């Protein structure tokens, strides 16, 4: 692995000669840093991927305590995630624009400084200043936008001439989602054991590690050379990231006309939006539902031990859910061109299975905690089947010169209509349900919480339907890209 990283230096256009970046010959550290630059880049970005998702969901792991501390209802608590995502959505286009024009190290440093500051500051907000806590989550959303918009392009530039290694690094980067979610739940449990009366300690753990990564950025990161590599495009079922000639579009509106003529692109946008709305809505309220369920059943085990097992299983099942489509899709595509639409079918199956399993999980969690745990594990695997496949489809149907524009539009739409709203309206349904309950027992809290999640079953079904429709338009849009380039 380390040897591959050393061999992945960018090449001079039209040659096989590696680009030698200038460094002081008499400085041994500079030589070491230059030689291992690809390793530093992979370590920094993949570490930040896990830490970012952890900080996104660490509040949800202690959400019940947050509500009590600030004395807010569930719909207001859901606004924390909504506020974060709205700022993430709003600032993504600006950061994407800057990321194409300035040294991305500056954006990375800005992101990490704001990220650490907003997280630490949020852990010291007094109980009567809930609006300041929301402001801190908004600032964290701005920091996340700065990081997310440049992370994958940096990986693309650093590993341009080593496609297999780059795909592996992208896979590790995507593992940040299930691993970060599981780690956030573990942090909530550990912090509650250490400081039972102060949930804010849970927000003071990850900034320590993020600060170490910030130091690594200052010490070891170098901006990769851009637009100096020439790699001839191969069959896009095997080569997703090939550089080709640019299109003749000169205006943003011209790019939009090209994109919105692609039926697969529109369907992919709908798929991504409904999927993320369901995934974030469930991930935000899942710790609360599990907490109510365990307290309601009064199992003969320590509550924290069971919740720890849930967290570890969630992380492991999420990793498995990413590895299955990554390996299976590559296997079938190597077999025959007939399997070019494999990604669409895998996504559809994953979403339909998620819809059914989520329904069974919500229906059985009231009666059998053990059976619901088995369903929960399989469901998490299915939840994570789509992330790699969605990126593969996106790269196959969009011309390389339009990918930044296409990605920014998807980010804006999916956050505006998807995950920015779902945590709020799920919490709103819970509050409305509790208004009609005279006694707010643990059983009633569990009933209203699970009732509010049932609409997500339908969203997963819609995602599966959109994925299935993509199988009818995918090959045509993919072949149009190949003909045009």
Secondary structure, DSSP 4 states (H G I P E B T S, - for coil): -HHHHHTT--B-TTSSPBP-----TT-HHHHHHHHTHHHHHHHHHHHHHHHHHHHHHHHHHTHHHHHHHHT--HHHHHHHHHHHHHHHHHHHHHHHHHHTTS-HHHHHHHHHHHHHHHHHHHTT--TT-HHHHHHHHHHHHHHHHHHHHHHHHHHHHHTTT-HHHHHHHHHHHHTHHHHHHHHHHHHHHHHHHH-TT-GGGGGGSHHHHHHHHHHHHHHH--PPP-S--------TTT-SS------S--SHHHHHHHHHT-HHHHHHHHHHHHHHHHHHHHHHHHHHHHHHHHHHHT-SS-HHHHHHHHHHHHHHHHHHHHHHHHHHHHHHHHH-GGGTTHHHHHHHHHHHHHHHHHHHHHHHTTT-HHHHHHHHHHHHHHHTSSHHHHHHHHHHHS-GGGHHHHHHHHHHHHIIIIIHHHHHHHHHHHHHHHHT-SS--HHHHHHHHHHHHHHHHHHHHHHHHHHHHHHHHHHHHHHHHHHH-
